[in-house]
Amino acid sequence: MGDNARMHLAVSLLSGIADPGVEAEFSHLASFVQKAEAAGLDMVLLADSAPASDGDAANSPMPFEATTLLAALATVTSKIGLVAAASTIAHQPYNLARRFASLDIISHGRTGWNATMAQNPRETANFSRPEGFSSGDFRRRTEEYISIVQGLWQGWDADALLFDKSGGRFHDPEKMHLLDHKGEFFSVCGPLNVARSPQDAPVLVLSGLSEPDLDIAARTADVILLDERPIDDAKAHYADLRRRVAACGRDLDAVKVLMNVSSIADSKPAAVADSLEEGFRAKSCDGFNIIMPAQLSALDDFVDLVLPELRRRGLFRESYRGATLRSHLGLAGGGGQ
């Protein structure tokens, strides 16, 4: 079975996740991500959230800001993709684009941005917008924001930066593209003052999608995260997304759809493998995002017991096929594919 018929696998670290009694230390999270890398998983998704104001433990944040954690994890890993959530409310688009472009250089092309289409009231309250946005305004604002970030990432051609000290030429002006964006919510000139990404652009992961968001995702996303649902419903949803991608003039392989799954902690390995295989072979998704339970040790069971079974069935690749996150996912622009 070829690579195109093999599923993609990611793992999520969610808000407030930690083994009971284990101090939230970087070394603990680093060991988790290194374990995922040794197993050959495509990527780890790092959550971020605004602190809860009511002391609700269920809303507790990650112990580290997600992009800062990504930068640190990039220094102790070499292959696995690292995707950080970052709010469109908490950051200006230019600064966010610059941050992820920098992270992609630091990680040698393994970075992704997880943007959500779901509005978080705690974030709007913490960032000078206590009344929030109407659903329509938030959707249009987020789409404009994503367009700006992706435009800034493409502001330099691959060979635009010359660094010619003797000739006094930093760049080739003809290969630099001003964004010059003036929209409903933002005004951004550009260009980005960071070199082009080693994988052409960081990977855009979209989540929190409602029905009106699907066309935005089809136009812009590299990876779409969907919540787990009955298999027939998932098949129809997947087919609908692929129709929308094609209608945008994009190649169907340009967008990967991963289903969030959380039922791995207490199942027998064969049963977990059966469930994943059924969903994948039914063409309900391109792979799965495993949401870790509170006990991070559940990754050990998945990696040591379930993953060998998936490989035995020819459903997951044996090793990384490139050096960048795009190459892991089979997306265009993944140098080293």
C-alpha positions in Angstrom: 0.0 0.0 0.0 1.5 3.4 -1.0 2.0 6.4 1.2 -1.1 8.1 -0.2 -3.2 5.3 1.2 -1.8 5.7 4.7 -3.4 7.7 7.5 -1.9 10.7 9.1 -1.6 10.8 12.9 -1.3 13.8 15.2 -1.6 14.1 19.0 -3.0 17.0 21.0 -2.0 18.5 24.3 -5.1 20.3 25.6 -5.7 23.0 28.2 -4.9 21.9 31.8 -3.5 18.5 30.7 -1.0 17.0 33.2 -0.6 13.7 35.0 -2.0 14.0 38.5 0.9 14.8 40.9 3.3 15.7 38.2 4.6 19.2 38.2 4.0 21.0 35.0 7.7 21.1 34.0 9.0 21.6 30.5 11.1 18.4 30.8 7.9 16.5 31.3 6.2 17.9 28.1 9.5 17.5 26.2 9.7 13.8 27.0 6.1 13.4 25.8 6.9 15.1 22.4 10.1 13.2 22.0 8.2 10.0 22.5 5.7 11.0 19.8 8.7 11.8 17.5 10.3 8.5 18.2 7.0 6.9 17.1 7.0 8.8 13.9 3.8 10.7 14.5 3.2 13.6 12.0 2.7 16.4 14.5 1.9 17.5 18.0 -0.7 20.2 18.6 -0.1 22.6 21.5 -3.2 24.3 23.0 -3.3 27.8 24.4 -6.1 29.6 26.2 -6.9 32.6 28.2 -6.9 31.9 32.0 -10.3 31.4 33.5 -11.5 34.1 35.8 -13.7 31.9 37.9 -11.1 29.4 39.0 -12.8 26.6 37.1 -10.2 23.8 36.8 -11.7 22.6 33.6 -10.8 25.9 32.0 -7.3 26.0 33.3 -4.6 27.0 30.7 -1.6 25.2 29.4 1.4 25.8 31.8 3.2 27.6 28.9 2.2 30.0 26.2 2.0 27.8 23.1 4.4 29.5 20.7 7.0 29.9 23.4 6.6 26.2 24.2 6.9 25.4 20.5 10.2 27.3 20.3 11.6 25.4 23.2 10.4 22.0 21.8 12.0 22.7 18.5 15.4 22.7 20.2 14.9 19.2 21.6 13.3 17.5 18.5 14.4 17.3 14.9 11.6 15.6 12.9 8.1 15.9 14.3 5.8 18.8 13.3 5.0 21.3 16.0 1.7 23.2 15.7 0.7 25.9 18.2 -2.6 27.5 18.8 -2.6 31.3 18.6 -5.6 33.5 19.0 -6.7 36.0 16.3 -7.9 38.2 19.2 -4.7 38.2 21.3 -2.3 39.0 18.4 -2.1 41.4 15.5 -1.8 39.6 12.2 1.7 41.1 11.3 3.2 40.0 14.7 1.6 36.6 14.5 2.9 36.1 10.9 6.4 37.2 12.0 6.3 34.9 15.0 5.4 31.8 13.1 7.8 32.6 10.2 10.6 32.9 12.8 9.5 29.6 14.5 9.5 27.9 11.1 13.1 28.9 10.6 14.1 27.9 14.1 12.5 24.5 13.6 13.8 24.0 10.1 10.4 23.9 8.6 8.3 22.0 11.1 5.9 24.7 12.3 2.1 25.1 12.0 -0.4 27.6 13.2 -3.7 26.3 14.6 -6.3 29.0 14.1 -9.8 28.5 15.4 -13.1 29.8 14.0 -14.7 29.6 17.4 -14.8 32.8 19.5 -13.6 32.6 23.1 -15.4 35.1 25.4 -12.6 35.0 27.9 -10.1 36.1 25.3 -12.2 39.0 24.1 -12.7 40.1 27.7 -8.9 40.0 28.2 -8.0 41.9 25.0 -10.1 45.1 25.2 -13.2 43.6 23.6 -15.4 42.7 26.5 -18.6 42.7 24.3 -17.0 40.3 21.8 -17.9 40.2 18.2 -21.1 39.2 16.4 -20.7 35.8 14.7 -20.7 37.4 11.3 -18.1 40.0 12.2 -15.9 37.4 13.9 -16.1 35.2 10.8 -15.2 38.0 8.4 -12.5 39.3 10.7 -10.9 35.8 11.1 -11.0 35.3 7.3 -9.3 38.6 6.7 -6.8 37.9 9.4 -5.8 34.5 7.8 -5.5 36.1 4.4 -3.1 38.7 5.8 -0.9 36.2 7.5 -0.7 33.9 4.5 -0.1 36.9 2.2 2.8 38.0 4.5 4.3 34.5 4.5 4.4 34.7 0.7 5.9 38.2 0.5 9.4 37.0 -0.4 10.3 34.7 -3.3 12.5 31.8 -2.3 15.6 33.4 -3.7 14.7 37.1 -2.9 17.2 37.6 -0.1 20.8 38.1 -1.4 22.8 39.2 1.7 25.3 40.7 -0.7 27.5 42.8 1.6 30.1 43.7 -1.0 27.4 45.0 -3.4 25.3 46.4 -0.7 22.2 44.5 -1.8 20.1 42.8 1.0 17.4 41.6 -1.4 16.2 41.7 -5.0 13.4 44.2 -5.1 11.6 42.4 -7.9 11.3 39.4 -5.7 9.7 41.2 -2.8 6.0 41.7 -2.8 4.2 44.3 -0.7 0.9 43.1 0.7 -0.6 46.6 0.9 -3.8 45.3 2.6 -6.6 47.7 3.5 -9.6 45.8 4.7 -12.7 46.0 6.9 -10.8 45.2 10.1 -7.0 45.6 9.4 -4.6 47.6 7.4 -1.2 46.0 6.8 1.4 47.1 4.3 4.2 44.5 4.6 6.5 42.9 3.7 7.4 40.6 6.5 10.8 41.2 7.9 11.6 37.5 8.2 12.9 35.3 5.4 10.7 32.9 3.6 9.9 29.6 5.4 12.0 26.5 4.8 8.8 24.8 3.8 7.5 27.8 1.8 4.9 28.6 4.5 4.0 27.3 7.9 1.1 24.9 7.9 -2.3 26.4 8.6 -4.5 24.1 10.8 -8.2 25.2 11.1 -10.5 24.0 13.9 -13.7 25.0 15.6 -15.6 25.1 12.3 -19.3 25.6 11.9 -21.2 25.2 8.7 -20.6 28.8 7.5 -16.9 28.4 8.0 -16.4 25.4 5.7 -15.8 27.5 2.5 -13.2 29.5 4.3 -11.4 26.3 5.4 -11.6 24.9 1.9 -10.0 28.1 0.5 -7.3 28.6 3.1 -6.5 25.5 5.3 -3.8 23.0 4.9 -5.3 20.8 7.7 -8.9 20.8 8.9 -9.7 19.3 12.3 -13.2 17.9 12.7 -14.9 16.5 15.8 -15.6 12.8 16.0 -19.0 11.7 14.6 -20.8 8.6 13.4 -19.1 7.1 10.4 -21.8 7.8 7.8 -22.1 11.4 9.0 -18.3 11.7 8.9 -18.2 10.3 5.3 -20.7 12.8 4.1 -18.9 15.6 5.8 -15.5 14.6 4.3 -17.0 14.3 0.8 -18.6 17.7 1.2 -15.3 19.3 2.2 -13.5 17.7 -0.7 -16.2 19.1 -3.1 -15.7 22.6 -1.6 -11.9 22.3 -2.0 -12.3 21.3 -5.6 -14.7 24.2 -6.2 -12.0 26.6 -5.0 -9.7 25.3 -7.7 -7.4 23.6 -5.3 -5.9 20.1 -5.6 -7.8 17.6 -3.4 -4.4 16.6 -1.8 -3.8 20.2 -0.8 -6.0 19.8 2.3 -5.9 17.1 4.9 -8.9 16.3 7.1 -8.1 14.8 10.5 -10.8 13.6 12.9 -10.4 14.3 16.6 -10.6 11.1 18.6 -10.4 10.6 22.4 -11.5 7.0 23.0 -8.0 5.4 23.2 -7.4 5.3 27.0 -9.4 2.2 28.0 -9.8 0.2 24.8 -7.8 -2.9 23.8 -5.2 -2.2 21.1 -6.9 -4.3 18.5 -10.2 -2.5 19.1 -8.7 0.9 18.8 -6.9 -0.1 15.6 -10.2 -1.6 14.3 -12.0 1.7 14.9 -9.3 3.8 13.3 -9.1 1.5 10.3 -12.8 1.5 9.8 -13.0 5.2 9.7 -10.0 5.6 7.4 -11.0 3.0 4.9 -14.5 4.3 4.8 -13.0 7.6 3.6 -14.3 9.7 6.4 -11.0 11.4 6.9 -7.3 11.4 6.0 -6.2 10.5 9.5 -6.7 11.2 13.2 -5.8 13.7 15.9 -5.5 11.8 19.2 -6.7 14.0 22.1 -4.7 12.9 25.1 -6.6 12.2 28.3 -5.3 13.7 31.6 -2.8 10.9 32.0 -0.1 11.6 29.4 1.1 8.0 29.9 -1.8 7.0 27.6 0.6 7.9 24.8 2.8 5.0 25.8 -0.1 2.6 25.3 -0.9 4.1 21.9 2.6 4.1 20.7 3.7 0.7 22.1 0.5 -1.2 21.4 -1.8 0.4 18.9 0.7 1.9 16.5 2.5 -1.4 15.7 -0.9 -2.9 14.9 -1.7 0.0 12.5 1.7 -0.5 10.8 1.2 -4.3 10.6 -2.0 -3.5 8.7 -0.2 -1.1 6.3 -2.1 1.9 7.6 0.8 4.0 8.9 4.2 4.7 7.5 7.3 3.2 9.1 9.3 6.4 9.2 9.4 10.1 8.3 9.6 10.7 4.6 11.1 14.2 4.7 12.3 16.9 7.0 9.4 19.3 7.1 5.9 19.2 8.4 4.5 19.7 4.9 6.5 16.6 3.8 5.1 14.5 6.6 1.6 15.5 5.5 2.2 15.2 1.8 1.5 18.9 1.2 3.1 21.0 -1.6 6.1 23.0 -0.5 7.6 20.4 1.8 11.2 20.5 0.8 12.7 17.1 1.0 9.5 15.2 0.0 
